[in-house]
Amino acid sequence: MRRTAFDLMVKPLGVTRAQWWVIAHLSRHDGMVQTQLAELLDTGKASLGALLDRLEATGFIERRPEPTDGAQSAYS
């Protein structure tokens, strides 16, 4: 019942429950790299990457270069 209520609440924003979960974690851990976020959310990097791409395309998150590792990006 709580999930249904939440889904109805965020539906006008065009955000899924999975996307909101990512946004919530990034709001508390600004600048987290994808590997860290995948571990925290207990999900694969590839599936998380697609989710992050959609969130970035809609402007919900911002990708920034990670200075310590040229291959990774930090998200906020």
Sequence and secondary structure as in RCSB ss.txt:
>XXXX:A:sequence
MRRTAFDLMVKPLGVTRAQWWVIAHLSRHDGMVQTQLAELLDTGKASLGALLDRLEATGFIERRPEPTDGAQSAY
S
>XXXX:A:secstr
 HHHHHHHHHGGGT  HHHHHHHHHHHHSTTEEHHHHHHHHT  HHHHHHHHHHHHHTTSS EEE TT TT EEE
 
